[in-house]
Amino acid sequence: MLSNHFQNGIETARLVWSRIPNSEESQLLDDAVGILKKNDGGGVESLDYEVIENFAYREEQAQRGKLYVSYLLVVKWFFALLIGICTGLAAVFINIAVENFAGWKFSVTFNIIQKSYIAGFVVYVLINLALVFSSVYIITQFAPAAAGSGIPEIKGYLNGVDIHGILLFRTLIGKIFGSIGSVGGGLALGKEGPLVHTGACIASLLGQGGSTKYHLNSRWFQVFKSDRDRRDLVTCGCAAGVAAAFRAPVGGVLFALEEVTSWWRSQLMWRVFFTSAVVAVVVRAAMGWCKSGKCGHFGSGGFIIWDISDGQEDYSFAELFPMAIIGVIGGLLGSLFNQLTLYITTWRRNHLHKKGNRVKIIEACLVSILTSAISFGLPLLRKCSPCPDSDPASGIECPRPPGMYGNYVNFFCSKDKEYNDLATIFFNTQDDAIRNLFSAKTINEYSSQSLLTFLVMFYALAVVTFGTAVPAGQFVPGIMIGSTYGRLVGMFVVKYYRKLNIEEGTYALLGAASFLGGSMRMTVSLCVIMVEISNNLKFLPLIMLVLLISKAVGDAFNEGIYEEQAQLRGIPLLESRPKYEMRNMTAKEACGSGRVVSFPRVVKVSDVVSILRSNKHNGFPVIDHTRSGEPLVIGLVLRSHLLVILQSKVDFQHSPLPSDPRGGGRSIRHDSGEFAKPVSSKGICIDDIHLSSDDLEMYIDLAPFLNPSPYIVPEDMSLTKVYNLFRQLGLRHLFVVPRPSRVLGLITRKDLLIEDKENVNTLELQSTSNSASE
């Protein structure tokens, strides 16, 4: 019965598809770049998100009942639960380690500077240097794919491009321990971007059952083997990473939807939301456990949540103008940051990093020494200020020792009741510094000179640090930069408006949102994240305002930082909108005039080997002939499937004639899982297959292995329409054929509505189509 359906599918394809007079009139859009040219370098390969409905797939689907479908659904939710738990635990581990290293570092340094500031400076530099060295050594020697934030690579993966090594087990380990060293070492970067990559790695490893290389795998987890299922898991992992980094579960869902994923559906939304909720529960439980003092130096500053619910109660219409100015500043500084990091990263890749890993280690160590010298040395040059009159109701004490949570740090001050405002934000962890900048009821805590000094120096450090061979996120540095100039604007507003209800911390929050919007160009997800981490819904309209302005200003100069870095890394992303030039091009023009490499239905083994060795195409049209000898395309066969067939040799036949599936003499010898590509991108290579001379003289009937229903477009379709179709469906290949000469029918919305009757096996199709008579 199934064989009849398959044969009918082949015949239908012959009737519907246009004839191909010669190979120059039909072209194949090969690989995930689609309209773009293929990038063969750097281990970049496309992903097969399309379901290959070959004979093996159809046979498996026929054997599966509703019980198995329900089982797969339960497993998907179970995997979402595991991804949330594992990502939450990884985030807890990273935060506890970072806070303990930072707390121990500041505690030791503070004890030493009581006797000698020079000795304290040396110890502070050496501790930071040791942490950064451990991070860069792990990356260069063990997991090079763990460098950077990883978000451009994950965005490329969800867009349909697989970069070798980004989801391996060693990448996960390098990301976790590298982030601890780089963030704990005080570099001008954050751990939030790497946490997104960490969640994606965890999701991918769970989906493939673990790591076979390190013998940490289980066959019980090896349920989902297709790229489509892995894509859904990785999407859950990305959302879990953001939820764990910011304690913002809703922001995590929107971040996955807005920024990284290119394909979405309602069922995936529920699983992503569930995963983020699980992360929030795990993180909350871990923080409650750590409050008992069992986590060392880890305290309220460990996880990002800058509560400003006790800040400014209301705002006036007159304040909208300076808030709009903050949005403009954010767009300008954000786009400038993107451009500077692009230039420096390009120079670093072309001149510096080509000299080997030793240069990468030296570079990171020099940046660490420079950062430590600036963060320790600049506060020494700043005069201390007398403590303001303390308000017992505010809960803010003055002064506080350096390295302790709170405002008004006493650093290199001659009197006890003095504080160093520059040390409050410079000689501190980034989380605590942001909390100090956001704090309410601290008017006149900072001078404009100190804020300007910090803004210029930290901005320069963030530009230089971005691109070094360590895990690096840009969320927290962006918040640091934005909150600094936001607080500066707030100081001027307080001075000129002279209203008691205005808080400088409110403008610091808006400045942070504006810089992130100007650099990353996110709107909805970033807006929700900022509301969740500030715990103040009253500022939602203001955050929306500055985000819209900063994004509009930034878009006038360049693209977002993730898009810029993806282009620099050679990741062929298909953006949401096609290029303007595509409006005047057709599908045939995009194909070019090269000869299409195709296979006959029954092909000689030696010919298959020769074609696979002579080109790097990953998809080939399969040509058959009608009884009158006219050539017709009957489907698409993938390179990976051909390699599996060549390696197994069980489908070789002596006869050059097609085998008849209806005859019963042939049964499918493969399941669909055998054709799945390993997640590490290292599938079978043609050079690894050894065939004898007798094997090369045999034949293969490709009909059972091809996809008989790939997507096709007419040759005169506009390239804009082709682009949208290619991206929205997540395709890897798309046939371009001449105009078809006949129409078999017309499908409308009502034809796709299938109603279940009392008999489960009986389906009524409400058809109103105009079917052509046979």
Salt bridges, closest charged atoms under 4 A:
GLU11 OE2 - ARG14 NH1 3.47
ASP30 OD2 - HIS617 ND1 2.95
ASP30 OD1 - HIS733 NE2 3.20
ASP31 OD2 - LYS38 NZ 3.36
ASP40 OD1 - LYS38 NZ 3.35
GLU45 OE2 - ARG732 NH2 3.84
ASP48 OD2 - ARG732 NH1 2.78
GLU60 OE1 - ARG64 NH2 3.27
GLU153 OE2 - ARG569 NE 2.78
ASP162 OD2 - LYS677 NZ 3.59
GLU192 OE2 - LYS191 NZ 3.96
ASP227 OD1 - ARG230 NH1 3.63
ASP232 OD2 - ARG265 NH2 3.03
ASP232 OD2 - ARG271 NH2 3.55
GLU259 OE2 - LYS155 NZ 3.49
GLU313 OE1 - LYS538 NZ 2.65
GLU363 OE2 - ARG348 NE 2.33
GLU363 OE1 - HIS353 NE2 2.91
ASP421 OD1 - ARG382 NE 3.46
ASP431 OD2 - LYS191 NZ 3.55
ASP432 OD1 - ARG435 NH1 2.87
GLU504 OE1 - ARG487 NE 2.96
ASP555 OD1 - ARG521 NH1 3.16
ASP555 OD2 - LYS551 NZ 2.73
GLU563 OE2 - LYS155 NZ 2.30
ASP624 OD2 - ARG14 NH2 2.16
ASP624 OD2 - ARG601 NH1 3.97
GLU630 OE2 - ARG19 NH1 3.26
ASP651 OD1 - ARG666 NH2 3.71
ASP651 OD1 - ARG669 NH1 3.58
ASP651 OD2 - HIS670 NE2 2.53
ASP660 OD1 - ARG662 NE 3.53
GLU674 OE1 - HIS670 ND1 2.90
ASP687 OD1 - ARG613 NH1 2.97
ASP695 OD2 - LYS649 NZ 3.34
GLU697 OE1 - LYS604 NZ 2.93
ASP701 OD1 - ARG601 NE 3.08
GLU715 OE1 - LYS588 NZ 3.75
ASP716 OD1 - ARG739 NE 3.29
GLU755 OE1 - LYS757 NZ 3.85
GLU764 OE1 - LYS757 NZ 3.13
